[in-house]
Amino acid sequence: MKRFTSFVAGIIFGGAAMYFAFTLIVVQSDSGTFVIQKSAPSLSDIAYVDVSSWGAGEWAQHLELQRDLIATGHGDVIIDSAPVEMIEDVFKAVREGMKN
């Protein structure tokens, strides 16, 4: 009976872990660590991310994470971590657009 109880406990723990991996992201930033909900459940995305040293290029590769952060009220993390690079990229794109 002890093995069966351990087996059931393992199934419950594994199911809960999979549910959280599918639906939640743990985000670490300069302002703290928090958990946000994914907009589309999947395992292909990251479950933990440290964005404290991300630049504009890194943010450009993670658009779904940006959307999830904004949707959960943590959009300031995006602005705080890469404001200078992001502004420079915008100006660069505007300059290139004016040349064409």
C-alpha positions as a Markdown table, in Angstrom:
| # | Residue | x | y | z |
|---|---|---|---|---|
| 1 | Met | 0.0 | 0.0 | 0.0 |
| 2 | Lys | 2.9 | 2.3 | 0.7 |
| 3 | Arg | 4.1 | 2.0 | -2.9 |
| 4 | Phe | 0.7 | 2.8 | -4.3 |
| 5 | Thr | 0.4 | 6.0 | -2.1 |
| 6 | Ser | 3.8 | 7.1 | -3.3 |
| 7 | Phe | 2.8 | 6.4 | -6.9 |
| 8 | Val | -0.4 | 8.5 | -6.5 |
| 9 | Ala | 1.5 | 11.3 | -4.8 |
| 10 | Gly | 4.0 | 11.3 | -7.7 |
| 11 | Ile | 1.2 | 11.5 | -10.3 |
| 12 | Ile | -0.4 | 14.4 | -8.5 |
| 13 | Phe | 2.9 | 16.2 | -8.1 |
| 14 | Gly | 3.8 | 15.6 | -11.7 |
| 15 | Gly | 0.4 | 16.7 | -13.0 |
| 16 | Ala | 0.6 | 19.9 | -10.9 |
| 17 | Ala | 4.2 | 20.6 | -12.2 |
| 18 | Met | 3.1 | 20.1 | -15.8 |
| 19 | Tyr | 0.1 | 22.4 | -15.3 |
| 20 | Phe | 2.3 | 25.2 | -13.9 |
| 21 | Ala | 4.9 | 24.7 | -16.7 |
| 22 | Phe | 2.2 | 25.0 | -19.3 |
| 23 | Thr | 0.5 | 28.1 | -17.9 |
| 24 | Leu | 3.0 | 30.1 | -15.8 |
| 25 | Ile | 6.3 | 32.0 | -16.3 |
| 26 | Val | 8.6 | 33.0 | -13.4 |
| 27 | Val | 10.2 | 36.3 | -14.3 |
| 28 | Gln | 13.1 | 37.8 | -12.4 |
| 29 | Ser | 13.9 | 41.5 | -12.9 |
| 30 | Asp | 15.6 | 44.4 | -11.2 |
| 31 | Ser | 12.3 | 45.2 | -9.5 |
| 32 | Gly | 11.8 | 41.6 | -8.1 |
| 33 | Thr | 10.6 | 38.2 | -8.9 |
| 34 | Phe | 7.0 | 37.5 | -9.9 |
| 35 | Val | 4.9 | 34.9 | -11.7 |
| 36 | Ile | 2.8 | 35.7 | -14.7 |
| 37 | Gln | 0.3 | 33.7 | -16.7 |
| 38 | Lys | 1.1 | 32.7 | -20.3 |
| 39 | Ser | -1.3 | 33.9 | -22.9 |
| 40 | Ala | -1.1 | 30.6 | -24.8 |
| 41 | Pro | -0.3 | 27.4 | -22.8 |
| 42 | Ser | 2.7 | 25.6 | -24.2 |
| 43 | Leu | 5.9 | 23.9 | -23.2 |
| 44 | Ser | 7.9 | 25.3 | -26.0 |
| 45 | Asp | 8.2 | 28.6 | -24.2 |
| 46 | Ile | 10.4 | 29.3 | -21.2 |
| 47 | Ala | 9.2 | 28.7 | -17.7 |
| 48 | Tyr | 11.8 | 30.9 | -16.0 |
| 49 | Val | 13.5 | 34.0 | -17.3 |
| 50 | Asp | 15.9 | 36.6 | -15.8 |
| 51 | Val | 15.3 | 39.8 | -17.8 |
| 52 | Ser | 17.4 | 42.1 | -15.6 |
| 53 | Ser | 20.2 | 42.4 | -18.1 |
| 54 | Trp | 18.2 | 42.1 | -21.4 |
| 55 | Gly | 18.8 | 44.6 | -24.2 |
| 56 | Ala | 16.5 | 45.5 | -27.0 |
| 57 | Gly | 17.8 | 42.7 | -29.2 |
| 58 | Glu | 16.9 | 40.1 | -26.6 |
| 59 | Trp | 13.4 | 41.6 | -26.1 |
| 60 | Ala | 12.8 | 41.5 | -29.9 |
| 61 | Gln | 13.2 | 37.7 | -29.8 |
| 62 | His | 10.6 | 37.3 | -27.1 |
| 63 | Leu | 7.5 | 39.1 | -28.3 |
| 64 | Glu | 5.0 | 36.7 | -26.5 |
| 65 | Leu | 6.8 | 37.4 | -23.2 |
| 66 | Gln | 6.4 | 41.1 | -23.8 |
| 67 | Arg | 2.7 | 40.7 | -24.5 |
| 68 | Asp | 2.3 | 38.6 | -21.4 |
| 69 | Leu | 4.1 | 41.1 | -19.2 |
| 70 | Ile | 2.0 | 44.0 | -20.5 |
| 71 | Ala | -1.2 | 42.0 | -20.1 |
| 72 | Thr | -0.5 | 41.2 | -16.5 |
| 73 | Gly | 0.5 | 44.8 | -15.6 |
| 74 | His | 4.3 | 44.3 | -15.6 |
| 75 | Gly | 5.1 | 46.3 | -18.8 |
| 76 | Asp | 7.4 | 48.6 | -16.8 |
| 77 | Val | 9.9 | 45.7 | -16.7 |
| 78 | Ile | 10.4 | 46.0 | -20.4 |
| 79 | Ile | 11.0 | 49.7 | -20.3 |
| 80 | Asp | 13.3 | 49.6 | -17.2 |
| 81 | Ser | 15.6 | 46.9 | -18.6 |
| 82 | Ala | 16.4 | 48.3 | -22.1 |
| 83 | Pro | 15.3 | 51.9 | -22.5 |
| 84 | Val | 18.4 | 53.3 | -24.1 |
| 85 | Glu | 18.9 | 50.5 | -26.7 |
| 86 | Met | 15.2 | 50.5 | -27.6 |
| 87 | Ile | 15.1 | 54.2 | -28.2 |
| 88 | Glu | 18.3 | 54.0 | -30.3 |
| 89 | Asp | 16.8 | 51.2 | -32.4 |
| 90 | Val | 13.6 | 53.3 | -33.0 |
| 91 | Phe | 15.7 | 56.3 | -34.1 |
| 92 | Lys | 17.8 | 54.1 | -36.3 |
| 93 | Ala | 14.7 | 52.7 | -38.0 |
| 94 | Val | 13.3 | 56.2 | -38.4 |
| 95 | Arg | 16.5 | 57.4 | -40.0 |
| 96 | Glu | 16.7 | 54.4 | -42.3 |
| 97 | Gly | 13.1 | 55.0 | -43.3 |
| 98 | Met | 13.8 | 58.7 | -44.0 |
| 99 | Lys | 16.6 | 57.7 | -46.3 |
| 100 | Asn | 14.4 | 55.5 | -48.4 |
